[in-house]
């Protein structure tokens, strides 16, 4: 028999019609946000998410963001399926982002997105660089600065960028992170030690060329689709500011980094486009990403493109890079969210005792 919605063969559903969406907790502080609290823009993103999910026929969504009761709630009333958009981490602690899917796995609750292992591996930028280099993906020159060492041998090739080895949302990366001499480098290292004590640091060659993003949706062996690659447009940024996606670009609406940076579909030769996608697919599989991920690259001054970082469970918001890339393909925001759900559905076994077709709302 055929499915009345798609015209194709009916299939047994693999995720429940009723889905619980896990989110960060707006009641708690969050060091990754300006003034450590949710902004009006953060709350608007949640409202837009709810509106977009409401457009998806065949699902019913409930939302949970109270982290003080989260553990007990999941244990006492386990949901049938979780859309895991808790990218702030448990209790808004980014180091505990992996704890949420870990607990879901302990309880046997299926969920979207990366496993705890993938989130842990990709949180360490130096580890991702080592994996990429081992698999033939070009990476920037880099020195790892451990807080356990009292002296360091640092590169004298400038400009360089100084940033935390671990972190989300470009935390610790400001306009002063791009340094042009030893004095600036030392000053920024000292600043990071004060602001993020105990956190190891990377000193990398600064890649000054074109910056790209590659979004993948799906899973290896089932179907892994690349969205049209994205290019960061720095042409409108004040001339005196270094061309980087700083912390302010993701968290401060009053900053020129927020308002003056745009995103557009990348202008790439077919060879370079395919190379970026191939590298991304290789890293997606090797690092254990799942359902969706984003890969950031940038060219050096000679035009050679190198990996900057891997983002499992990248930003789900309407104004996030993944949604921009989906838009380049003619896909709406609700459509992107459906793609993520369907990617998870495709890798799961059919629900035990489920009916042969998924009901539709309304």
HELIX and SHEET records of a PDB file:
HELIX    1   1 UNK A   34  UNK A   36  5                                   3    
HELIX    2   2 UNK A   40  UNK A   54  1                                  15    
HELIX    3   3 UNK A   70  UNK A   76  1                                   7    
HELIX    4   4 UNK A   90  UNK A   92  5                                   3    
HELIX    5   5 UNK A   94  UNK A   96  5                                   3    
HELIX    6   6 UNK A   97  UNK A  106  1                                  10    
HELIX    7   7 UNK A  116  UNK A  123  1                                   8    
HELIX    8   8 UNK A  125  UNK A  134  1                                  10    
HELIX    9   9 UNK A  175  UNK A  177  5                                   3    
HELIX   10  10 UNK A  182  UNK A  195  1                                  14    
HELIX   11  11 UNK A  248  UNK A  251  1                                   4    
HELIX   12  12 UNK A  256  UNK A  259  1                                   4    
HELIX   13  13 UNK A  270  UNK A  286  1                                  17    
HELIX   14  14 UNK A  321  UNK A  328  1                                   8    
HELIX   15  15 UNK A  333  UNK A  347  1                                  15    
SHEET    1   A 3 UNK A  60  UNK A  64  0                                        
SHEET    2   A 3 UNK A  18  UNK A  22  1                                        
SHEET    3   A 3 UNK A  82  UNK A  84  1                                        
SHEET    1   B 4 UNK A 142  UNK A 145  0                                        
SHEET    2   B 4 UNK A 201  UNK A 205 -1                                        
SHEET    3   B 4 UNK A 160  UNK A 164 -1                                        
SHEET    4   B 4 UNK A 178  UNK A 179 -1                                        
SHEET    1   C 4 UNK A 223  UNK A 226  0                                        
SHEET    2   C 4 UNK A 211  UNK A 219 -1                                        
SHEET    3   C 4 UNK A 230  UNK A 233 -1                                        
SHEET    4   C 4 UNK A 262  UNK A 265 -1                                        
SHEET    1   D 4 UNK A 223  UNK A 226  0                                        
SHEET    2   D 4 UNK A 211  UNK A 219 -1                                        
SHEET    3   D 4 UNK A 291  UNK A 299 -1                                        
SHEET    4   D 4 UNK A 305  UNK A 312 -1                                        
END                                                                             
